[in-house]
């Protein structure tokens, strides 16, 4: 293999695929990045056997070939090279990669690419087209609610269902759930369903460029995998086996109190309360008072810690229904408000022991396509 490539392109490609490198593995090759020529471009790939990322970058190919390079060493080296052309020349017999750029010359000890897990060829005819910006927003509004506890693997994933032109993502961790529906550019011939690791979807939002309008999603039959591909990047992830809970049955259909608050004011109040509440049980108390003909409704949001003190915020709101005193995990409130860009949100509550429902307000499309449910916390004394 003999290739030349711009330092900035190589650094960018390595930064993308390095996120799939296994930090601790009994297989040394999984700590490496595959570097291979591929139809006039340079292909970089990394995998930890659960997640794999491939990136194609422009390069001048003088001799075809491939090898695997220690990921951390290669990444650190390339990031420090001057913004010039990087020349790479592989000695196939010794598996040594000679890297030259400017006044720097390095010899890297590599592992034969034959030891790298193969990336099978795929038939993209059955792929589902996704709008990149829309799908990234859906992931951001759902994946944060997936569980971090590996004891229940199914809940560490995001349930995806696709039917006709509608795609739905849903996640829950036992204390909250987030559900978002979206529209596909064109209908799918048959329904699809899969549980995708939340981590894989979060990685997808990081590597899918907003410059690409669409990406293609594929579930190869019988492989237990899902693959996402744009023009220059491909991400493959193992699916999670199991049965996901029927989350839509857990969404309350009625409420006694509906409170509409400005999103940013509510978010900032939660961030202030979290400073104090996180040192205790993370509780934010919400005291909701309906307004009158002369006065708007009021929401008092407070949190306290025996060590550091307390914080209280008052927000004018539109309150329909009964007064309500209820407590939530303030981090859960802050995380959902962080992913909603509408000017206002509605908080629907029934009692201090029933789940609260948060819906965006001010964007008709999002109002009907997103819902978040969060369990209340014990109010205490």
Long-range contacts (C-beta under 8 A, 24 or more apart in sequence): 1-35, 1-36, 1-37, 1-63, 1-64, 1-65, 1-66, 1-67, 1-88, 1-89, 1-90, 1-92, 2-61, 2-62, 2-63, 2-65, 2-88, 2-89, 2-90, 3-37, 3-42, 3-59, 3-60, 3-61, 3-62, 3-63, 3-87, 3-88, 4-59, 4-60, 4-62, 4-85, 4-86, 4-87, 4-88, 5-42, 5-57, 5-58, 5-59, 5-60, 5-85, 5-86, 5-88, 6-58, 6-83, 6-84, 6-85, 6-86, 7-78, 7-81, 7-82, 7-83, 7-84, 7-85, 7-86, 7-101, 8-83, 9-57, 9-58, 9-59, 10-42, 10-57, 10-78, 10-86, 11-78, 11-79, 11-81, 12-57, 13-42, 13-44, 13-55, 13-56, 13-57, 14-44, 14-71, 14-74, 14-75, 14-78, 14-79, 15-75, 16-44, 16-53, 16-55, 16-207, 16-233, 17-44, 17-45, 17-46, 17-53, 17-54, 17-55, 18-46, 18-71, 18-72, 18-75, 19-46, 19-53, 19-203, 19-206, 19-207, 20-46, 20-47, 20-48, 20-51, 20-52, 20-53, 20-203, 21-46, 21-48, 21-71, 21-72, 22-47, 22-48, 22-49, 28-111, 29-68, 29-111, 29-115, 29-116, 30-117, 31-70, 31-71, 31-72, 32-68, 32-69, 32-70, 32-71, 32-110, 32-111, 32-116, 33-68, 33-69, 33-71, 33-74, 33-75, 34-66, 34-67, 34-68, 34-113, 34-116, 35-66, 35-67, 35-68, 35-69, 35-88, 35-97, 36-65, 36-66, 36-67, 36-113, 37-61, 37-63, 37-64, 37-65, 37-66, 45-116, 45-119, 46-71, 47-117, 47-236, 49-117, 49-238, 50-197, 50-237, 50-238, 51-197, 51-199, 51-200, 51-203, 51-235, 51-236, 51-237, 51-238, 52-117, 52-119, 52-235, 52-236, 52-237, 53-203, 53-207, 53-233, 53-234, 53-235, 53-236, 54-119, 54-233, 54-234, 54-235, 54-236, 55-207, 55-232, 55-233, 55-234, 56-232, 56-233, 57-232, 65-90, 65-92, 66-113, 67-95, 67-97, 67-110, 67-111, 67-112, 67-113, 68-110, 68-111, 68-112, 68-113, 68-115, 68-116, 69-97, 69-108, 69-110, 70-108, 70-109, 70-110, 73-108, 74-108, 77-106, 77-108, 119-236, 122-218, 122-220, 122-227, 123-220, 124-216, 124-218, 124-229, 126-189, 126-218, 127-216, 127-217, 127-218, 127-229, 128-162, 128-184, 128-188, 128-192, 128-216, 128-217, 128-218, 129-184, 129-185, 129-186, 129-214, 129-215, 129-216, 129-217, 130-167, 130-184, 130-185, 130-214, 130-215, 130-216, 130-217, 130-228, 131-185, 131-213, 131-214, 132-208, 132-209, 132-210, 132-212, 132-213, 132-214, 132-215, 132-230, 133-210, 133-213, 134-182, 134-183, 135-167, 135-182, 135-208, 135-215, 136-204, 136-205, 136-208, 136-210, 138-167, 138-169, 138-180, 138-182, 139-169, 139-201, 139-202, 139-204, 139-205, 140-205, 140-339, 141-178, 141-180, 141-339, 141-340, 141-370, 142-169, 142-170, 142-171, 142-178, 142-179, 142-180, 143-169, 143-171, 143-198, 143-201, 143-202, 144-171, 144-178, 144-335, 144-336, 144-339, 145-171, 145-172, 145-173, 145-176, 145-177, 145-178, 145-335, 145-336, 145-372, 146-171, 146-172, 146-173, 146-198, 147-172, 147-173, 147-174, 148-173, 149-173, 153-240, 153-242, 154-195, 154-240, 154-242, 154-243, 154-244, 156-197, 156-198, 156-199, 156-240, 157-195, 157-196, 157-197, 157-198, 157-239, 157-240, 157-244, 158-195, 158-196, 158-197, 158-198, 158-201, 159-193, 159-194, 159-195, 159-244, 159-247, 160-192, 160-193, 160-194, 160-195, 160-196, 161-191, 161-192, 161-193, 162-188, 162-191, 162-192, 162-193, 163-188, 163-191, 163-192, 164-188, 170-244, 170-247, 170-248, 171-198, 172-245, 172-247, 172-250, 175-329, 175-332, 175-374, 175-375, 176-332, 176-336, 176-372, 176-373, 176-374, 176-375, 177-247, 177-250, 177-251, 177-372, 177-373, 178-336, 178-370, 178-371, 178-372, 178-373, 179-247, 179-248, 179-251, 179-370, 179-371, 179-372, 180-369, 180-370, 181-369, 181-370, 182-369, 185-214, 192-219, 194-219, 194-226, 194-239, 195-239, 195-240, 195-241, 195-242, 195-244, 196-226, 196-237, 196-239, 196-240, 197-237, 197-238, 197-239, 197-240, 200-226, 200-235, 200-237, 203-235, 204-228, 204-235, 207-233, 207-235, 208-233, 209-233, 250-355, 250-373, 251-357, 251-371, 251-373, 252-348, 252-350, 252-354, 252-355, 252-357, 252-373, 254-350, 255-321, 255-348, 255-349, 255-350, 255-357, 256-321, 256-322, 256-324, 256-349, 256-350, 256-351, 257-288, 257-290, 257-319, 257-320, 257-321, 257-322, 257-323, 257-324, 257-348, 257-349, 257-350, 258-319, 258-320, 258-321, 258-346, 258-347, 258-348, 259-288, 259-297, 259-299, 259-317, 259-318, 259-319, 259-320, 259-324, 259-346, 259-347, 259-348, 259-349, 260-317, 260-318, 260-319, 260-344, 260-345, 260-346, 260-347, 260-361, 261-299, 261-315, 261-317, 261-344, 261-345, 261-347, 262-315, 262-343, 262-344, 263-337, 263-340, 263-341, 263-342, 263-343, 263-344, 263-345, 263-360, 265-315, 266-299, 266-301, 266-315, 266-333, 266-337, 266-345, 267-334, 267-337, 267-338, 269-301, 269-313, 269-315, 270-301, 270-330, 270-333, 270-334, 270-337, 271-334, 272-311, 272-313, 273-301, 273-302, 273-303, 273-311, 273-313, 273-330, 274-303, 274-330, 274-331, 274-334, 275-303, 275-308, 275-311, 276-303, 276-304, 276-305, 276-308, 276-309, 276-310, 276-311, 277-303, 277-304, 277-305, 277-330, 278-305, 278-330, 278-331, 279-305, 279-307, 279-308, 280-304, 280-305, 280-306, 281-377, 282-329, 282-330, 282-331, 282-377, 283-327, 283-328, 283-329, 283-330, 283-377, 283-380, 284-327, 284-328, 284-329, 284-330, 284-333, 285-325, 285-326, 285-327, 285-379, 286-324, 286-325, 286-326, 286-327, 286-328, 286-347, 287-324, 287-325, 288-317, 288-319, 288-323, 288-324, 288-325, 288-326, 288-347, 288-349, 289-319, 289-323, 290-319, 290-320, 290-321, 290-322, 290-323, 291-318, 291-319, 303-330, 324-349, 324-351, 324-352, 325-352, 325-379, 326-351, 326-352, 326-356, 326-376, 326-379, 327-352, 327-376, 327-377, 327-378, 327-379, 327-380, 328-356, 328-374, 328-376, 328-377, 329-374, 329-377, 332-374, 333-358, 333-374, 336-372, 336-374, 340-366, 340-370, 342-366, 342-367, 352-376, 352-379
